[in-house]
């Protein structure tokens, strides 16, 4: 299976933030997009839109622990991962999974040449794997969960 198959199914909506926006703005965008990472773009009149990095929830949490809440007012450029690992639409899902595993990342920008065409997340890959499971395997897990007996205690 290829990355382009994932993008065709998921669509090409890409969560992005400009390099000079604040980390707080990036977090608001992540919440609005329901994503754990944004592609960081550098918008220049002469160079156009250029992918310069990725900022993730993990980047923000680590910076909060290390530097405190003041980082929320810093520019995204202070926390982002520069020169992120990327893939192309013709790459295999196996290749993307290998990138994610080897580098401890969950989001991979998809570039066609220098043009950003999408982002593949670990969630996208899990969703695709679930779709490929035989139909008869899914109800077994559901029925097993339904048969569990948990005590219910009402608040008094």
Contact map, one row per residue, 1 for C-alpha under 8 A:
111010000000000000000000000000000000000000000000000000000000000000000000000000000000000000011000000000000000000000000000000000000000000000000000000000000000
111111000000000000000000000000000000000000000000000000000000000000000000000000000000000011111000000000000000000000000000000000000000000000000000000000000000
111111100000000000000000000000000000000000000000000000000000000000000000000000000000000111111000000000000000000000000001000000000000000000000000000000000000
011111110000000000000000000000000000000000000000000000000000000000000000000000000000000011000000000000000000000000000000000000000000000000000000000000000000
111111111000000000000000000000000000000000000000000000000000000000000000000000000000000000000000000000000000000000000000000000000000000000000000000000000000
011111111100000000000000000000000000000000000000000000000000000000000000000000000000000000000000000000000000000000000001000110010000000000000000000000000000
001111111111000000000000000000000000000000000000000000000000000000000000000000000000000000000000000000000000000000000111000000000000000000000000000000000000
000111111111000000000000000000000000000000000000000000000000000000000000000000000000000000000000000000000000000000000000000000000000000000000000000000000000
000011111110000000000000000000000000000000000000000000000000000000000000000000000000000000000000000000000000000000000000000000000000000000000000000000000000
000001111111000000000000000000000000000000000000000000000000000000000000000000000000000000000000000000000000000000000000000100000000000000000000000000000000
000000111111100000000000000000000000000000000000000000000000000000000000000000000000000000000000000000000000000000000000000000000000000000000000000000000000
000000110111110000000000000000000000000000000000000000000000000000000000000000000000000000000000000000000000000000001110000000000000000000000000000000000000
000000000011111000000000000000000000000000000000000000000000000000000000000000000000000000000000000000000000000000000100000000000000000000000000000000000000
000000000001111100000000000000000000011000000000000000000000000000000000000000000000000000000000000000000000000000000110000000000000000000000000000000000000
000000000000111110000000000011001010111000000000000000000000000000000000000000000000000000000000000000000000000000000000000000000000000000000000000000000000
000000000000011111000000000000000000011110000000000000000000000000000000000000000000000000000000000000000000000000000000000000000000000000000000000000000000
000000000000001111101000010010000000011110000000000000000000000000000000000000000000000000000000000000000000000000000000000000000000000000000000000000000000
000000000000000111111000000000000000000111100000000000000000000000000000000100000000000000000000000000000000000000000000000000000000000000000000000000000000
000000000000000011111000000000000000000111000000000100000000000000000000001110000000000000000000000000000000000000000000000000000000000000000000000000000000
000000000000000001111100000000000000000000000000000000000000000000000000001110000000000000000000000000000000000000000000000000000000000000000000000000000000
000000000000000011111110110000000000000000000000000000000000000000000000001100000000000000000000000000000000000000000000000000000000000000000000000000000000
000000000000000000011111110000000000000000000000000000000000000000000001111100000000000000000000000000000000000000000000000000000000000000000000000000000000
000000000000000000001111111000000000000000000000000000000001000000000011111100000000000000000000000000000000000000000000000000000000000000000000000000000000
000000000000000000000111111100000000000000000000000000000000000000000001100000000000000000000000000000000000000000000000000000000000000000000000000000000000
000000000000000000001111111110000000000000000000000000000000000000000000000000000000000000000000000000000000000000000000000000000000000000000000000000000000
000000000000000010001111111111000000010000000000000000000000000000000000000100000000000000000000000000000000000000000000000000000000000000000000000000000000
000000000000000000000011111111100000000000000000000000001000000000000000000000000000000000000000000000000000000000000000000000000000000000000000000000000000
000000000000000000000001111111110000000000000000000000000000000000000000000000000000000000000000000000000000000000000000000000000000000000000000000000000000
000000000000001010000000111111111000000000000000000000000000000000000000000000000000000000000000000000000000000000000000000000000000000000000000000000000000
000000000000001000000000011111111111110000000000000000000000000000000000000000000000000000000000000000000000000000000000000000000000000000000000000000000000
000000000000000000000000001111111110000000000000000000000000000000000000000000000000000000000000000000000000000000000000000000000000000000000000000000000000
000000000000000000000000000111111110000000000000000000000000000000000000000000000000000000000000000000000000000000000000000000000000000000000000000000000000
000000000000001000000000000011111110000000000000000000000000000000000000000000000000000000000000000000000000000000000000000000000000000000000000000000000000
000000000000000000000000000001111111000000000000000000000000000000000000000000000000000000000000000000000000000000000000000000000000000000000000000000000000
000000000000001000000000000001111111110000000000000000000000000000000000000000000000000000000000000000000000000000000000000000000000000000000000000000000000
000000000000000000000000000001000111110000000000000000011000000000000000000000000000000000000000000000000000000000000000000000000000000000000000000000000000
000000000000001000000000000001000011111000000000000001111000000000000000000000000000000000000000000000000010000000000000000000000000000000000000000000000000
000000000000011110000000010001000011111100000000000001110000000000000000000000000000000000000000000000000000000000000000000000000000000000000000000000000000
000000000000011110000000000000000000111110000000001111100000000000000000000000000000000000000000000000000000100000000000000000000000000000000000000000000000
000000000000000111100000000000000000011111000000001111100000000000000000000100010000000000000000000000000000000000000000000000000000000000000000000000000000
000000000000000111100000000000000000001111100000111110000000000000000000000000000000000000000000000000000000000000000000000000000000000000000000000000000000
000000000000000001100000000000000000000111110001111100000000000000000000000000000000000000000000000000000000000000000000000000000000000000000000000000000000
000000000000000001000000000000000000000011111011110000000000000000000000000000000000000000000000000000000000000000000000000000000000000000000000000000000000
000000000000000000000000000000000000000001111111100000000000000000000000000000000000000000000000000000000000000000000000000000000000000000000000000000000000
000000000000000000000000000000000000000000111111000000000000000000000000000000000000000000000000000000000000000000000000000000000000000000000000000000000000
000000000000000000000000000000000000000000011111000000000000000000000000000000000000000000000000000000000000000000000000000000000000000000000000000000000000
000000000000000000000000000000000000000000111111110000000000000000000000000000000000000000000000000000000000000000000000000000000000000000000000000000000000
000000000000000000000000000000000000000001111111110000000000000000000000000000000000000000000000000000000000000000000000000000000000000000000000000000000000
000000000000000000000000000000000000000011110011111000000000000000000000000000000000000000000000000000000000000000000000000000000000000000000000000000000000
000000000000000000000000000000000000000011100011111100000000000000000000000000000000000000000000000000000000000000000000000000000000000000000000000000000000
000000000000000000000000000000000000001111000000111110000000000000000000000000000000000000000000000000000000000000010000000000000000000000000000000000000000
000000000000000000100000000000000000001111000000011111000000000000000000000000000111000000000000000000000000000000000000000000000000000000000000000000000000
000000000000000000000000000000000000001110000000001111100000000000000000000000011111000000000000000000000000000000000000000000000000000000000000000000000000
000000000000000000000000000000000000111100000000000111110000000000000000000000011101000000000000000000000000000000000000000000000000000000000000000000000000
000000000000000000000000000000000000111100000000000011111011000000000000000100111000000000000000000000000000000000000000000000000000000000000000000000000000
000000000000000000000000000000000001110000000000000001111111000000000000000000010000000000000000000000000000000000000000000000000000000000000000000000000000
000000000000000000000000001000000001100000000000000000111111100000000000000000000000000000000000000000000000000000000000000000000000000000000000000000000000
000000000000000000000000000000000000000000000000000000011111110000000000000000000000000000000000000000000000000000000000000000000000000000000000000000000000
000000000000000000000000000000000000000000000000000000111111111000000000000000110000000000000000000000000000000000000000000000000000000000000000000000000000
000000000000000000000010000000000000000000000000000000111111111100000000000000100000000000000000000000000000000000000000000000000000000000000000000000000000
000000000000000000000000000000000000000000000000000000001111111110000000000000000000000000000000000000000000000000000000000000000000000000000000000000000000
000000000000000000000000000000000000000000000000000000000111111111000000000000000000000000000000000000000000000000000000000000000000000000000000000000000000
000000000000000000000000000000000000000000000000000000000011111111110010000000100000000000000000000000000000000000000000000000000000000000000000000000000000
000000000000000000000000000000000000000000000000000000000001111111111010000000000000000000000000000000000000000000000000000000000000000000000000000000000000
000000000000000000000000000000000000000000000000000000000000111111110000000000000000000000000000000000000000000000000000000000000000000000000000000000000000
000000000000000000000000000000000000000000000000000000000000011111110000000000000000000000000000000000000000000000000000000000000000000000000000000000000000
000000000000000000000000000000000000000000000000000000000000001111111110000000000000000000000000000000000000000000000000000000000000000000000000000000000000
000000000000000000000000000000000000000000000000000000000000001111111110000000000000000000000000000000000000000000000000000000000000000000000000000000000000
000000000000000000000000000000000000000000000000000000000000000100111111000000000000000000000000000000000000000000000000000000000000000000000000000000000000
000000000000000000000000000000000000000000000000000000000000000000111111110000000000000000000000000000000000000000000000000000000000000000000000000000000000
000000000000000000000010000000000000000000000000000000000000001100111111110000000000000000000000000000000000000000000000000000000000000000000000000000000000
000000000000000000000111000000000000000000000000000000000000000000001111110000000000000000000000000000000000000000000000000000000000000000000000000000000000
000000000000000000000111000000000000000000000000000000000000000000000111111000000000000000000000000000000000000000000000000000000000000000000000000000000000
000000000000000000000110000000000000000000000000000000000000000000000111111101000000000000000000000000000000000000000000000000000000000000000000000000000000
000000000000000000111110000000000000000000000000000000000000000000000000111111100000000000000000000000000000000000000000000000000000000000000000000000000000
000000000000000001111110010000000000000100000000000000100000000000000000011111110000000000000000000000000000000000000000000000000000000000000000000000000000
000000000000000000110000000000000000000000000000000000000000000000000000001111110000000000000000000000000000000000000000000000000000000000000000000000000000
000000000000000000000000000000000000000000000000000000000000000000000000011111110000000000000000000000000000000000000000000000000000000000000000000000000000
000000000000000000000000000000000000000000000000000000100011001000000000001111111000000000000000000000000000000000000000000000000000000000000000000000000000
000000000000000000000000000000000000000100000000000011110010000000000000000111111100000000000000000000000000000000000000000000000000000000000000000000000000
000000000000000000000000000000000000000000000000000011100000000000000000000000111111000000000000000000000000000000000000000000000000000000000000000000000000
000000000000000000000000000000000000000000000000000111000000000000000000000000011111000000000000000000000000000000000000000000000000000000000000000000000000
000000000000000000000000000000000000000000000000000110000000000000000000000000001111100000000000000000000000000000000000000000000000000000000000000000000000
000000000000000000000000000000000000000000000000000111000000000000000000000000001111110000000000000000000001100000000000000000000000000000000000000000000000
000000000000000000000000000000000000000000000000000000000000000000000000000000000011111000000000001000000001100000000000000000000000000000000000000000000000
000000000000000000000000000000000000000000000000000000000000000000000000000000000001111100000000000000000001111000000000000000000000000000000000000000000000
000000000000000000000000000000000000000000000000000000000000000000000000000000000000111110100001000000000001111000000000000000000000000000000000000000000000
001000000000000000000000000000000000000000000000000000000000000000000000000000000000011111100000000000000000011110000000000000000000000000000000000000000000
011100000000000000000000000000000000000000000000000000000000000000000000000000000000001111100000000000000000011100000000000000000000000000000000000000000000
011100000000000000000000000000000000000000000000000000000000000000000000000000000000000111110000000000000000000000000000000000000000000000000000000000000000
011000000000000000000000000000000000000000000000000000000000000000000000000000000000001111111011000000000000000000000000000000000000000000000000000000000000
111000000000000000000000000000000000000000000000000000000000000000000000000000000000000001111111000000000000000000000000000000000000000000000000000000000000
111000000000000000000000000000000000000000000000000000000000000000000000000000000000000000111111100000000000000000000000000010000000000000000000000000000000
000000000000000000000000000000000000000000000000000000000000000000000000000000000000000000011111110000000000000000000000000000000000000000000000000000000000
000000000000000000000000000000000000000000000000000000000000000000000000000000000000000000111111111000000000000000000000000000000000000000000000000000000000
000000000000000000000000000000000000000000000000000000000000000000000000000000000000001000111111111100000001000000000000000000000000000000000000000000000000
000000000000000000000000000000000000000000000000000000000000000000000000000000000000000000001111111110000000000000000000010000000000000000000000000000000000
000000000000000000000000000000000000000000000000000000000000000000000000000000000000000000000111111111000000000000000000000000000000000000000000000000000000
000000000000000000000000000000000000000000000000000000000000000000000000000000000000100000000011111111111000000000000000000000000000000000000000000000000000
000000000000000000000000000000000000000000000000000000000000000000000000000000000000000000000001111111111111000000000000010000000000000000000000000000000000
000000000000000000000000000000000000000000000000000000000000000000000000000000000000000000000000111111111000000000000000000000000000000000000000000000000000
000000000000000000000000000000000000000000000000000000000000000000000000000000000000000000000000011111110000000000000000000000000000000000000000000000000000
000000000000000000000000000000000000000000000000000000000000000000000000000000000000000000000000001111111000000000000000000000000000000000000000000000000000
000000000000000000000000000000000000000000000000000000000000000000000000000000000000000000000000001111111100000000000000000000000000000000000000000000000000
000000000000000000000000000000000000000000000000000000000000000000000000000000000000000000000000001110111111000000000000000000000000000000000000000000000000
000000000000000000000000000000000000000000000000000000000000000000000000000000000000000000000000000100011111000000000000110000000000000000000000000000000000
000000000000000000000000000000000000100000000000000000000000000000000000000000000000000000000000000100001111100000000011110000000000000000000000000000000000
000000000000000000000000000000000000000000000000000000000000000000000000000000000001111000000001000100001111110000000011100000000000000000000000000000000000
000000000000000000000000000000000000001000000000000000000000000000000000000000000001111000000000000000000011111000011111000000000000000000000000000000000000
000000000000000000000000000000000000000000000000000000000000000000000000000000000000011110000000000000000001111100011111000000000000000000000000000000000000
000000000000000000000000000000000000000000000000000000000000000000000000000000000000011110000000000000000000111111111100000000000000000000000000000000000000
000000000000000000000000000000000000000000000000000000000000000000000000000000000000000110000000000000000000011111111000000000000000000000000000000000000000
000000000000000000000000000000000000000000000000000000000000000000000000000000000000000100000000000000000000001111100000000000000000000000000000000000000000
000000000000000000000000000000000000000000000000000000000000000000000000000000000000000000000000000000000000001111110000000000000000000000000000000000000000
000000000000000000000000000000000000000000000000000000000000000000000000000000000000000000000000000000000000001111111000000000000000000000000000000000000000
000000000000000000000000000000000000000000000000001000000000000000000000000000000000000000000000000000000000111101111100000000000000000000000000000000000000
000000000001000000000000000000000000000000000000000000000000000000000000000000000000000000000000000000000000111100111110000000000000000000000000000000000000
000000100001110000000000000000000000000000000000000000000000000000000000000000000000000000000000000000000000111000011111000000000000000000000000000000000000
000000100001010000000000000000000000000000000000000000000000000000000000000000000000000000000000000000000011110000001111100000000000000000000000000000000000
001001100000000000000000000000000000000000000000000000000000000000000000000000000000000000000000000000000011110000000111110110000000000000000000000000000000
000000000000000000000000000000000000000000000000000000000000000000000000000000000000000000000000000000000111000000000011111110000000000000000000000000000000
000000000000000000000000000000000000000000000000000000000000000000000000000000000000000000000000100100000110000000000001111111000000000000000000000000000000
000000000000000000000000000000000000000000000000000000000000000000000000000000000000000000000000000000000000000000000000111111100000000000000000000000000000
000001000100000000000000000000000000000000000000000000000000000000000000000000000000000000000000000000000000000000000001111111110000000000000000000000000000
000001000000000000000000000000000000000000000000000000000000000000000000000000000000000000001000000000000000000000000001111111111000000000000000000000000000
000000000000000000000000000000000000000000000000000000000000000000000000000000000000000000000000000000000000000000000000011111111100000000000000000000000000
000000000000000000000000000000000000000000000000000000000000000000000000000000000000000000000000000000000000000000000000001111111110000000000000000000000000
000001000000000000000000000000000000000000000000000000000000000000000000000000000000000000000000000000000000000000000000000111111111000000000000000000000000
000000000000000000000000000000000000000000000000000000000000000000000000000000000000000000000000000000000000000000000000000011111111100000000000000000000000
000000000000000000000000000000000000000000000000000000000000000000000000000000000000000000000000000000000000000000000000000001111111100000000000000000000000
000000000000000000000000000000000000000000000000000000000000000000000000000000000000000000000000000000000000000000000000000000111111100000000000000000000000
000000000000000000000000000000000000000000000000000000000000000000000000000000000000000000000000000000000000000000000000000000011111110000000000000000000000
000000000000000000000000000000000000000000000000000000000000000000000000000000000000000000000000000000000000000000000000000000001111111011000000000000000000
000000000000000000000000000000000000000000000000000000000000000000000000000000000000000000000000000000000000000000000000000000000001111111000000000000000000
000000000000000000000000000000000000000000000000000000000000000000000000000000000000000000000000000000000000000000000000000000000000111111100000000000000000
000000000000000000000000000000000000000000000000000000000000000000000000000000000000000000000000000000000000000000000000000000000000011111110000000000000000
000000000000000000000000000000000000000000000000000000000000000000000000000000000000000000000000000000000000000000000000000000000000111111111000000000000000
000000000000000000000000000000000000000000000000000000000000000000000000000000000000000000000000000000000000000000000000000000000000111111111100000000000000
000000000000000000000000000000000000000000000000000000000000000000000000000000000000000000000000000000000000000000000000000000000000001111111110000000000000
000000000000000000000000000000000000000000000000000000000000000000000000000000000000000000000000000000000000000000000000000000000000000111111111000000000000
000000000000000000000000000000000000000000000000000000000000000000000000000000000000000000000000000000000000000000000000000000000000000011111111100000000000
000000000000000000000000000000000000000000000000000000000000000000000000000000000000000000000000000000000000000000000000000000000000000001111111110000000000
000000000000000000000000000000000000000000000000000000000000000000000000000000000000000000000000000000000000000000000000000000000000000000111111111000000000
000000000000000000000000000000000000000000000000000000000000000000000000000000000000000000000000000000000000000000000000000000000000000000011111111100000000
000000000000000000000000000000000000000000000000000000000000000000000000000000000000000000000000000000000000000000000000000000000000000000001111111100000000
000000000000000000000000000000000000000000000000000000000000000000000000000000000000000000000000000000000000000000000000000000000000000000000111111100000000
000000000000000000000000000000000000000000000000000000000000000000000000000000000000000000000000000000000000000000000000000000000000000000000011111110000000
000000000000000000000000000000000000000000000000000000000000000000000000000000000000000000000000000000000000000000000000000000000000000000000001111111000000
000000000000000000000000000000000000000000000000000000000000000000000000000000000000000000000000000000000000000000000000000000000000000000000000001111100000
000000000000000000000000000000000000000000000000000000000000000000000000000000000000000000000000000000000000000000000000000000000000000000000000000111110000
000000000000000000000000000000000000000000000000000000000000000000000000000000000000000000000000000000000000000000000000000000000000000000000000000011111000
000000000000000000000000000000000000000000000000000000000000000000000000000000000000000000000000000000000000000000000000000000000000000000000000000001111100
000000000000000000000000000000000000000000000000000000000000000000000000000000000000000000000000000000000000000000000000000000000000000000000000000000111110
000000000000000000000000000000000000000000000000000000000000000000000000000000000000000000000000000000000000000000000000000000000000000000000000000000011111
000000000000000000000000000000000000000000000000000000000000000000000000000000000000000000000000000000000000000000000000000000000000000000000000000000001111
000000000000000000000000000000000000000000000000000000000000000000000000000000000000000000000000000000000000000000000000000000000000000000000000000000000111
